[in-house]
Amino acid sequence: MPSDPLPDEATPILAGADWPIFGWSDDVRPVLAQARAAGRPAALATLYRVEGSAPRGPGAQMLFVGDAASGYFSGDCIEGDVAAHAREVLADGVPQRLHYGAGSPWFDIRLRCGGALHVLVERVLPDSPAAGALIANAARRQACIWRSDGIAQETVAAAEAPLLAWSDEPFVIARRFDPPRRIVVTGGDPGALALARLAGEAGYETILVRPDGPREPPPFPVARYLRLSPPEALETLGPDRWTAYVGATHEDEHDLPGCLAAVRGGAAYVAMIGARSRAPARLAALDRAGATPAELERLRLSPGIAGLGKAPWEVATGILAEVMQAFNPARERA
């Protein structure tokens, strides 16, 4: 089985257990897309049942391609053993159901939390129609469900569904995949740039919008850089409940219509950076623009967590924490 690394573009996937930063990735789809493009099979491991306490809940996933890994389950209790089983599954294609912790046949593998973890490991071939549909739905920002018994795999449209459901007879798991979580940041001052960079490093699909900004993109990775006005950018992107929007141009001609468009598009989090003293005038301007009381209620006009400080990274940290809080209920509603 080849163990050479994936192309450089596959940055979410990192080998090396001494510094397990591969666990930072929480979405297997980008790495799966890279494996498919390289024509390589992957082993998908899904935590489908948790008994007692555990670092991750049902639905957490890891992906193995050759000797590389992405994601984590237990913070170094079982990842090495799951990787060994993943190599077997990659070699023979036979799925495996693994049981760790309380009641497990492997007494030499102990979970520090004292619970039990149940994991399905299945092979995903590079020409898998189910994998292709999974990635296509992500690109279209459509929620879907990966349904599998370890051999028969399909991706189906999602209605209201839990993140992970499973049955034992016959055994099948159904893992919901939401569109990638993203954050749209407008502006180009140090605070806006700090937020965009921090969000990207936290795994969000980050779009930086700077009306008539420099032609060169920012000096750090972002998913997209748009020089449009905020309403134009949102019309291009199509906000949804997996989108957060932070207006940080400090110009009401941009921030006010941008926030109103984000609210009306159903974004999970909508904020405008600015002094609290500006809030009454901004609310009045939005009211004159036709904003409803319910829409105004959803706006955060002085976002962030009080007490962190006013330096760019401090402000960005507080806002990103609020975004994370807003996204978690959004994930569980779908």
C-alpha positions in Angstrom: 0.0 0.0 0.0 1.5 3.4 -0.9 2.5 5.6 2.0 3.7 8.7 0.1 2.1 11.9 1.2 -0.8 13.5 -0.5 -0.1 16.7 -2.6 0.8 19.9 -0.8 -2.8 21.1 -1.2 -3.9 18.4 1.4 -2.9 20.6 4.3 -5.6 19.3 6.7 -3.9 15.8 6.7 -0.7 15.5 8.6 1.3 12.4 9.6 3.3 12.1 12.7 2.1 11.0 16.1 4.6 12.9 18.2 2.8 16.2 17.4 -0.8 15.1 16.5 -1.9 18.3 14.8 -3.9 16.1 12.4 -6.5 16.2 15.2 -7.2 19.8 14.4 -9.2 18.9 11.4 -12.9 18.3 12.2 -14.2 17.8 8.6 -13.1 14.8 6.6 -14.5 16.1 3.3 -11.5 18.3 2.2 -9.1 15.4 2.8 -11.4 12.9 1.2 -11.6 15.2 -1.9 -7.8 15.3 -2.1 -7.5 11.5 -1.8 -10.1 11.1 -4.6 -8.2 13.5 -6.8 -5.0 11.6 -6.2 -6.8 8.3 -7.0 -6.2 6.9 -3.5 -8.6 4.9 -1.3 -9.3 6.2 2.2 -10.4 4.5 5.4 -13.2 6.4 7.1 -13.6 5.8 10.8 -16.8 7.0 12.5 -17.5 7.1 16.2 -21.1 5.9 16.3 -21.7 5.1 19.9 -20.4 6.5 23.2 -21.0 5.1 26.7 -20.2 7.3 29.6 -17.9 10.4 29.2 -15.6 10.9 26.2 -13.7 13.7 24.6 -15.8 13.4 21.4 -19.4 12.6 20.8 -21.1 10.3 18.3 -20.4 11.6 14.8 -16.8 12.4 15.3 -14.7 11.0 12.4 -11.2 10.2 11.3 -9.9 9.7 7.8 -6.8 7.6 6.9 -5.0 7.7 3.6 -1.8 5.6 3.6 0.1 6.5 6.8 -1.6 9.9 7.2 -4.5 10.7 9.5 -7.0 13.5 10.0 -9.3 14.0 13.0 -9.3 12.4 16.4 -11.5 10.5 18.9 -9.9 10.4 22.3 -6.9 12.6 22.5 -4.3 9.8 22.0 -6.0 6.9 23.8 -7.0 4.9 20.7 -5.9 6.7 17.6 -2.9 4.5 17.1 -4.9 1.3 17.3 -7.6 2.7 15.0 -4.9 3.6 12.5 -3.7 0.0 12.6 -7.2 -1.3 11.8 -7.6 1.3 9.1 -4.5 -0.1 7.4 -6.2 -3.5 7.4 -9.4 -2.1 6.0 -7.5 -0.3 3.3 -5.8 -3.5 2.3 -8.7 -5.9 2.2 -11.8 -3.7 2.1 -13.5 -5.6 4.9 -15.1 -3.1 7.4 -14.4 -3.4 11.1 -16.4 -2.4 14.1 -14.1 -1.5 17.0 -15.0 -1.4 20.7 -12.8 0.4 23.2 -13.0 0.9 26.9 -15.6 -0.7 29.2 -16.6 -4.1 27.9 -13.9 -4.1 25.2 -12.0 -7.3 24.4 -8.8 -5.2 24.3 -7.8 -4.9 28.0 -4.5 -3.3 27.1 -6.1 -0.2 25.7 -7.5 1.9 28.4 -9.6 5.0 28.2 -8.7 7.6 30.8 -12.3 8.9 30.8 -13.6 5.5 31.8 -16.3 5.2 29.1 -16.6 3.1 26.0 -16.2 4.0 22.3 -17.6 2.2 19.3 -16.1 2.9 15.9 -16.9 1.8 12.4 -14.0 1.7 10.0 -14.9 1.4 6.3 -13.0 1.7 3.0 -14.0 4.5 0.6 -12.7 4.0 -2.9 -11.7 6.9 -5.1 -14.5 6.3 -7.5 -17.1 5.9 -4.9 -20.4 7.5 -6.1 -21.4 8.1 -2.4 -18.1 10.0 -1.7 -18.5 12.0 -4.9 -22.1 13.0 -3.9 -20.8 13.9 -0.4 -18.3 16.3 -1.8 -20.6 17.7 -4.4 -23.2 18.5 -1.7 -20.6 20.3 0.3 -19.7 22.4 -2.7 -23.4 23.2 -3.3 -23.8 24.0 0.5 -26.5 21.3 0.8 -26.9 19.2 3.9 -26.9 15.4 3.3 -26.6 12.1 5.1 -23.9 9.4 4.7 -25.6 6.1 5.2 -23.5 2.9 5.4 -23.2 -0.6 6.8 -19.5 -0.6 6.0 -19.9 -2.0 2.5 -23.0 -0.4 0.9 -22.6 3.3 1.0 -24.9 6.1 -0.1 -25.3 9.8 0.2 -28.9 11.0 0.5 -30.6 14.3 0.9 -31.0 15.4 4.5 -34.2 16.6 6.2 -34.4 17.0 9.9 -31.9 14.5 11.3 -29.5 14.0 14.3 -25.8 14.3 13.6 -25.5 10.5 14.0 -28.0 7.7 14.1 -27.4 4.0 14.0 -29.1 0.6 14.3 -27.8 -2.8 15.2 -29.9 -5.3 13.2 -29.1 -4.7 10.5 -26.1 -2.6 11.3 -26.1 0.8 9.6 -25.0 4.3 10.5 -26.4 7.6 9.2 -24.1 10.5 9.7 -25.3 14.0 8.8 -23.1 16.4 6.9 -23.9 20.1 7.0 -22.4 22.6 4.6 -19.0 23.8 5.7 -19.2 26.4 8.4 -18.0 29.7 7.0 -17.4 33.3 8.2 -17.6 36.4 6.0 -15.5 39.3 7.4 -15.6 42.7 5.8 -13.0 45.4 6.1 -9.2 45.6 6.1 -8.1 47.1 9.4 -5.9 45.1 11.8 -9.0 43.9 13.7 -10.8 42.6 10.6 -7.6 40.9 9.4 -7.0 39.3 12.8 -10.5 37.9 12.8 -10.2 36.5 9.2 -6.9 34.9 10.0 -8.0 33.4 13.3 -11.2 32.0 11.7 -9.2 30.3 9.0 -6.8 28.7 11.4 -9.8 27.5 13.4 -11.0 25.6 10.4 -13.7 27.9 9.1 -14.2 28.6 5.4 -13.2 32.3 5.5 -14.2 34.9 3.0 -12.7 38.4 3.3 -14.6 41.2 1.7 -12.9 44.6 1.2 -14.9 47.0 -1.1 -12.5 48.3 -3.7 -9.6 46.9 -1.7 -6.1 46.1 -2.9 -6.0 43.8 -5.9 -3.5 41.5 -4.2 -5.2 39.1 -1.6 -4.2 39.3 2.1 -0.9 37.8 3.1 -2.5 34.8 4.8 -4.8 32.1 3.4 -8.5 32.7 3.0 -11.0 30.7 1.0 -12.0 33.8 -1.1 -11.1 37.5 -1.3 -13.8 39.7 -2.8 -13.4 43.4 -3.6 -17.2 43.8 -3.9 -19.6 45.8 -1.6 -20.9 43.6 1.2 -24.4 43.3 -0.3 -22.9 42.3 -3.6 -20.6 39.8 -2.0 -23.5 38.2 -0.1 -25.6 38.0 -3.2 -22.7 36.1 -4.8 -22.1 33.8 -1.8 -25.7 33.2 -0.7 -25.8 33.4 3.1 -27.4 30.5 5.0 -27.6 29.2 8.6 -24.1 27.8 8.4 -22.7 31.3 7.7 -21.5 34.0 10.1 -21.1 37.6 9.0 -19.1 40.3 10.7 -19.2 43.8 9.3 -15.9 45.6 10.1 -15.4 48.3 7.5 -16.5 50.9 10.0 -18.4 52.6 7.2 -22.2 52.5 7.7 -22.7 52.7 3.9 -21.2 49.2 3.8 -21.8 47.7 7.2 -25.5 48.5 7.5 -26.7 47.0 4.2 -24.3 44.1 4.6 -25.7 43.2 8.0 -29.3 43.5 6.8 -28.6 41.3 3.8 -26.9 38.7 6.1 -29.8 38.7 8.6 -32.4 38.3 5.8 -30.3 35.5 4.3 -30.6 33.5 7.5 -27.0 33.7 8.7 -26.5 32.1 12.1 -24.5 35.1 13.4 -24.5 38.7 12.2 -22.5 41.5 13.9 -21.1 45.0 13.3 -18.0 46.1 14.9 -18.2 49.6 16.4 -18.5 51.7 19.5 -21.6 51.2 21.7 -22.3 54.9 21.3 -23.0 54.3 17.6 -25.6 51.7 18.2 -28.7 53.9 18.5 -28.0 55.8 15.2 -27.3 52.5 13.4 -30.5 50.9 14.6 -32.5 54.0 13.6 -30.9 53.9 10.1 -31.8 50.2 9.7 -35.3 50.9 10.9 -35.6 53.6 8.2 -34.3 51.0 5.7 -37.2 48.7 6.5 -35.6 46.3 9.0 -38.2 44.6 11.2 -37.9 44.4 15.0 -37.1 40.7 14.7 -34.3 41.4 12.3 -32.9 44.2 14.5 -33.0 41.8 17.5 -30.6 39.4 15.8 -27.9 42.0 15.2 -24.9 42.2 17.5 -23.8 45.8 17.4 -20.8 45.5 19.8 -19.7 41.9 19.4 -17.2 40.0 21.4 -16.6 39.0 25.0 -16.1 41.8 27.5 -12.9 41.9 29.4 -10.6 40.3 26.8 -9.0 43.6 25.8 -9.1 45.8 22.7 -6.0 44.7 20.8 -6.9 43.1 17.4 -6.2 39.5 18.5 -8.2 40.0 21.7 -11.2 41.4 19.9 -11.0 38.7 17.3 -10.9 36.0 19.9 -14.0 37.3 21.6 -16.0 37.5 18.3 -14.9 34.1 17.2 -16.0 32.6 20.5 -19.5 34.1 19.9 -19.5 32.7 16.4 -18.7 29.2 17.7 -21.6 29.5 20.2 -23.9 30.5 17.4 -22.9 27.7 15.1 -23.3 24.8 17.6 -27.1 25.1 17.9 -27.3 25.5 14.1 -25.5 22.2 13.7 -27.9 20.4 16.1 -31.1 21.8 14.6 -30.5 20.3 11.1 
